[in-house]
């Protein structure tokens, strides 16, 4: 269970988050929509432990994570919009660099783990700089989940991907959720938001519960 309580964040004297609170459990996918610059990426980076809130609490199964890096590392897998991939290295070398475990565990993961499910073996020897957007995203997700984190945090997972790659990523995210994983994602795309079990709009620094099934124009009017 992820429990987020009263998260506040100010940047250059501008309030970005003003008491964000929500809960999410196994098998849930929480979607967060909102206009550009509303604070979605800031919120996700805080949930992943990349940034620290000014105040508030983030608990994974009752364990407080704020100020405790090891809790974030064990419980949250974060895939930002821009994949942290070194283009000069092969996909295998990038995966090895980010993989949380020894070589034996990595090879096992490539055969039957997350990396296997995402079909990394199709492009392991390709320089990362030559990978397609979808391949980079698959590599990033497999790397992030190598520590078997129960919460997957995705910032715009389908951004800049072609239709085939979007479908591959969405299929994996849905399978991860159905297997009991918890997903938190931000998106501007209705297909991704429709995947979510709960939907919120981030506006004026707070989260507003929103009905599912809205059209894109109806959702945008809430921004």
Secondary structure, 3 states (H helix, E strand, C coil): CEEEEEEEEEECCEEEEEEEEEEECCCCEEEEECCCCCCHHHHHHHHCCCCCCCEEEEEECCEECCCCHHHHHHHEEEECCCCCCCCCCEHHHHHHHHCCCCHHHHHHHHHHCHHHHCCHHHCCCCEHHHCCHHHHHHHHHHHHHHHCCCEEEEECCCCCCCHHHHHHHHHHHHHHHHCCCEEEEECCCHHHHHCCCEEEEEECCEEEEECCCCCHHHHHCCC
